[in-house]
Amino acid sequence: MENTRFIGLDIHKERISVAVAESGRPGAVEYHGEIGNDPGAISKLCERLGRPGKTLAFCY
């Protein structure tokens, strides 16, 4: 999981709060902000956070 970006989601009816932690950075979790709770916003989030060679791992 060395090249993994962990994405934490706190899901509410209209908004999703997003936090990001990089593998290899112990304890470093950064609040990324909020997005709308709709498929388009989630797709854009994946595009912004995705990088070649990086695996995105989501939890909620």
C-alpha positions as CSV (number, residue, x, y, z in Angstrom):
1,M,0.0,0.0,0.0
2,E,3.0,2.3,-0.5
3,N,1.4,4.2,-3.3
4,T,-2.0,4.5,-1.8
5,R,-4.0,7.7,-1.1
6,F,-6.6,7.1,1.5
7,I,-9.8,9.1,1.2
8,G,-12.1,9.5,4.2
9,L,-15.7,10.5,3.5
10,D,-18.3,11.8,6.0
11,I,-21.5,11.5,4.1
12,H,-24.6,13.6,4.8
13,K,-27.8,14.1,2.8
14,E,-26.6,17.1,0.7
15,R,-22.8,17.3,1.3
16,I,-19.8,15.0,1.7
17,S,-16.8,16.1,3.9
18,V,-13.5,14.8,2.5
19,A,-10.2,14.1,4.2
20,V,-7.0,12.7,2.6
21,A,-4.1,10.7,4.0
22,E,-1.0,9.7,2.0
23,S,0.6,6.3,2.6
24,G,4.1,6.8,4.1
25,R,3.1,9.9,6.1
26,P,2.2,8.7,9.6
27,G,-0.5,10.7,11.2
28,A,-0.8,13.2,8.4
29,V,-4.5,13.6,7.5
30,E,-5.6,16.7,5.7
31,Y,-9.1,18.1,5.5
32,H,-9.8,18.4,1.8
33,G,-13.2,20.3,2.0
34,E,-16.8,19.5,1.1
35,I,-18.4,18.4,-2.1
36,G,-22.0,17.9,-3.2
37,N,-23.5,14.5,-2.6
38,D,-24.0,13.7,-6.2
39,P,-22.3,11.4,-8.7
40,G,-20.8,14.3,-10.7
41,A,-19.1,15.8,-7.7
42,I,-17.7,12.4,-6.6
43,S,-16.4,11.8,-10.2
44,K,-14.6,15.2,-10.1
45,L,-13.1,14.4,-6.7
46,C,-11.7,11.1,-8.1
47,E,-10.2,13.0,-11.1
48,R,-8.6,15.6,-8.8
49,L,-7.1,13.1,-6.3
50,G,-6.1,10.4,-8.8
51,R,-2.5,10.2,-10.0
52,P,-0.8,7.7,-12.3
53,G,0.6,4.9,-10.2
54,K,-1.5,5.9,-7.1
55,T,-4.3,3.8,-5.8
56,L,-7.3,5.6,-4.2
57,A,-8.8,3.8,-1.2
58,F,-12.1,5.1,0.0
59,C,-13.7,4.7,3.4
60,Y,-16.9,6.2,4.9
